[in-house]
C-alpha cells in the first residue's frame, strides 16, 4: 500500500496513510477505504494507530516479497513442491537461506525438484490421498529433529472429471483438505511457539460457495450426486474453514494460521481436467498469473516480518481478502474439524498416530 495520498484512486485504490472516509457517498469508494483501513490495522501487531506498509499486490512475485529477508537457520515444509506454485515457493525460500523440506506425491518427483533448487532442500514423499503415506511423511519430518518455522500446505487437485473415492471420501476433498489436515495436525507440535506460521492454500473462496450449505457432510462420498466444480469448491472452502479453526486452537501458542487464495494461475497441473472451447481457453490465459506471482502471497505469509502476528485471515494478492460469509460460521468449522479428525483416526494405522502424538 503506497502512502502519501489520502484518497483512493484508480491507480492507488488504498489511498494514503490516512485513508480517511471520503466526503462523498460513493458506496464503492467507501468500501475500498474501509477494507484498506482494516488491512492496515491488522497488518501491524505493534500497537493501535500504527501499521507496517505493505507495498505488495497481484503483480508481486515470491522473490519480490522476500527480498532482503534472511531465512538462514529457518526450516519450512512445502507440499506440492515438484511444480507450479509449490516449486516457486520452495525456490524463493531456499534462495533466502532457508532449509526447505519439499513434499511431493512420489520421492523421485520431490527429489528432482529439490535437486533443481539446491542442497538446502530435503525431499520427502507424501501422497495426500493415502493417510498412511501422510503419516510416514510426518514421521520422516519429525525424524529430522528440528523445529519448524512454517508449514505451507500447497498441494492440490481439481475438477476431477469422474467420481473417485477413498475411505468413503471424494478424492478432491481427501487430497485438498483431509490429507493436509492430517499432515498439519501431526506436525503441529514441531512448529515454533510465538513465531511459527501455518499457511493453508485455499481457492475459489471469493466467489459464492458451492454447495449452498458449504460442506455436504451427508454426501462426502459423492453418492447422492457428483459435479467436479462443486466438489472442488467444497474442498477449498473446507481448507479455509480449517485455517479459521486451527487459528483459534493455536492462538495460545502464538502460531499464526492463514488461508490463501492464489487466484487463477497458469503453468500448474490443476486445470488439466478442465474442458473449455479453444477461444475461451486462450482468453482465460491472458488473465492468469504465472506461478512466481501466484506464490507471492503464501511466501509473504510464511516468512515475511511484515505480516507477523496476523492470524485467522483469508488472503489474496498479498492482501487480506473478504471471503464468503460461511467462513464466519464457527459451528461449521468445528464440525468440519471433528469429522476430519474422525476420518484420519479411522483410516490411519494406530501405531503411526501414536508416533505422532
N, C-alpha and C positions, 0 to 999 in steps of 0.2 A: 504494500500500500504506500503510495508516494505521499509525502507530506508537502504542505505549502499552500494548498488551496482548501477552502472551507466548503466549497460546493461541489456536488457530483457533476461530472461532465461526461460526454460520450467517450472521451479518451481516458478519463480517470473516474470511474463510477464510484469510488470510495471517497472522493474529495480529499480534503487535507486532514491535518491532525485534529482539528476541532470537530469536523463532521457535524456541525450544528444542524438542527432540524430546520429545513428551509421554510421561508415565509409562505411560499405558495402551497397550495393544497393538492399538488400532483401526487396521487397515491403511489405511483411507481417510484418517483424520486424519494418520497418518504420511506418507502420500503427498502430502497437501496441504502439510504443513510442509516436506517435502523439496523440493518444487517451489518454494515461496516462498523458501527459503534460497538455492537455485540462482539464482533470478531476482534476488535482492538482491545476490548476489556478482557476477553477470555485469553487473548494471546499474551497476557502479562501476569505472571504469578507474583510480581514484586510488590504490588500494593495498589490501592484504589487511585484512579485518576491517571495512571501511567500505563504505557504499553510498549512492547517491542515492535518496531516497524516490521512489516512483512512485505518485502518487495517482490515476492514470487507469485506466479499466476499460471494460467494454462499453457503459456509458452515456455515456462521454465523446464529445465531438464534435471535429472538426478544429480549430475555433476555440478550444475549451477547451484542447487540448494545446499550442497555440501562443500562448496568452495571455501577453503580456509578452515574447515573443521578437522581437527586432528583426532583420529579414531584409533591411534596406536594403543595397543593393550586392551581394546574393547572387542567383545565377541558377539556375533549376531547369527541367528538362524534364519534362512530364507528358503521357503518351499517353492517348488516350480522353478528351480534355478537354471534349468537346461536351455531355456529360450525366452524370448519376449521380455516382458516386464520384469520377471524374476531374475533373468540373467543381467539385465541392465542395473537392477538394484544391487545385486551381488557385486558387480563390477565397480560400481561407484563407491560402495562401502570399502571394498578392498583397496581401491585407489587412494583412499584417505587413511590407510594404515590398519584397517580393521581385520580381524580374523573372522572369516565367514564360513559357517557350516552350511553347505549347499545341499538341499534335498531335491531329488527327482525320483520319478517313478521307478527307474532302474539304476543300479550302481554305475553301469557304463555311461549312461546319459549324464548323471551327476558328475562323474569323474572327468568326462570330456569337457564339460562346462568349467569345472574348477581348474583344469589344466589350462584352458584358454585365458582365465583371469590371472592366475599366478599362484605362487607357493603358499600364500596365506589363506587358502581355501581348503576345506576338508569336505570330501564327498561322502554322502550318506544316502542309501536307498530308502525310499518311503513311498509305498503305494497307498494312497489315501483311500482307496476303495477296499483295502484289506486291513482290518483293525489290528490283526497280529503283526503285520508289517509296520504299522504306525507305532505299535508298542516296541518293536525291535529298534526302530529308528530313534525313539525316545531313549531307549536303553543305551544305544551307541553314543548319543549326545551326552547322557549322564556319565558315561564311562570316560569322557574327556576330562572330567573332574575340574571344571572351570565354570564360574558363574556366567550367566548370560546377561548382556546389556539390552538385547531386544530380540523378539521373535516377530518375523514378518510372514504371516500366513497368506501366501500369494497365489499358490497353485489353484487351478480350477478347470472345470469342463463346462460345456454349454451346448444347448439346443440339440441334445441327442435325438435323432430322428425317430428311433423306436424305443419303446419302454424296456429298460434293463434294471433289474433289482438285485440286491444282495442283502442278506439279513432282514428281508422284508421291507427294505427301504429303496426308493427310487435312486438311481445312480447319481444324478446331479446333486440331490440333497445329501447323499452319502459322501461324495468327494468334496463338494464345496463347503459343507457345514460340518457334518458329523466327524469326518476324518480329521479336520483341523481342530475341532472341539477336543477330540481325544488327545491329539498331539500337544496342544497348548496346556490342557489340564495336567498331563503327565510331566510337562517341563516347567510348570509354574513355580515350583519350589526352587528352581535354579536361577530365576530372574532376580536381579538385584533389588533389594528393598530401597525405596527412596528415589532411585533414578531409573529403574528398569522401565521398559516400554514393550507393549504388545500391539501390533498393527494387524488388523484383520481386513483383508481386501474383499470388499463387497462390490456391488454394482447393480445397475438397474433399479436403484432405490430412490432416485429423484423423481421418477415417473410414478404414476398411480400404481400401487402394488397389485399384483395379481398372484393368487386369487384374492377376492374381496376380504375374506377373513384373515388374511395374512399367511397363516400356516394351516394346511389341511391335515390336522392330526388324525382324522379318520380316513385319510387317503394317502398316507406317506408311501405306500407301495404302488400307487397309481392304478389300483384295481378297479376303482369306480370310473376313472377316465384318465387319459394322459394326453397332454399337449406340451410340446417341448418348451415353448417360451414361458408358459405358465409355471412349469416346474423349475425352470431356470430362475425366474424372478423370485419364486418362493425360496429357493435355496440361498439366494443372495440377500433377501430380507432376513432370513434366519441368521446369516453371518453378522449383519448389522445389529440385530436384536441381541445376539450373543455378546457382542462387544459392549453393549449397554449394561447387560447383566454382569459381565466379567469386571467391568469398571467399578461397579458397585461393590462387588465381592473383594476386590483388591485395593479398595480405597485406603484401608487401614495400613497397608504395606507401602503406600506411596508409589504404586506402579501405575503408569498411565496406559490406558487402553483406548484405542480409537479405531473407527472403521473408515475405509477409504473407498470411494467410487472413482476408479481411474478414468472412466469415460470410454467412449468408443476408440478402439486402438487398432492400428494396422500392425502387421508383422507378428501376430500371435496365432496360436492354433485354435483359439476359442470360436472363431466364426467359420471353421472349416465345414461345419454341418449345415450352415445357413444356405438356403437356396433362394437366390434373387435373380431377377432379369438382369442381363448384362449391363444395360444402361444404368439401372438403379445401383448396381454394384460399383460401377465406375464413378458415379456421382458421389456415393457414400464415402469412397476412399478419400475424396477431397477434404472431408470434414473429420477424418480420423487423425488422432495423434500418432506419432511414431512411438516406439517402445521407450525411448530415452525420456520423452516428455511425460508419458504415462506413468513412468516410475518415479517421477519427481515427488509426488505427494507422500508416498509411502517412505521414501528415503528421508524426506523432511521430518516426518513423524517418528521415524526410528532413531534418528541420530542428530538432528539439529538442536542446538541450545535455544533457538528462537521459540520453540513450542513446548519448552519444559513446563511441566505442571498441568498441561491441558489433558483432560481425560473425559471419556464418555461422549465423544462427538463423532459426527459423520463429516468427512472431509471430501472435497473435490477441488481440483485445480489449485491446490496448495492453500485453500481457504476452508473455513467451517461452512458447511452447506446445510440447507434445510432439507430434511428427509421427510418421508411420509409420516402422517400422524401416528401410525401404528408403532413407530419407534418409541413413542412415549408410553406405550402400554406395558407397565411393569409386570402385571399379572401374566400377560402373554409371554414376556421374556423369561419369567420364572418357570412357567410351564414348559417352554421350549428347553430350558436348561435341564429340567427333571426328565423329560422324555429323552433327550440326547444322552444324558448320563445312563439311563436305563438301557439304551441301545448298546452303548460302549461296554457297560458291565456285563451284559448278556452275551456278547459276541467276541470278547477278548479273553484269551486263556488266563485263568485266575492267577497263575504264578507270575505272569507278566504284569498284571495290575498290582500285585503285591510288591514287585520290584520298584514300581513307580511311586508307591505310597511314601 
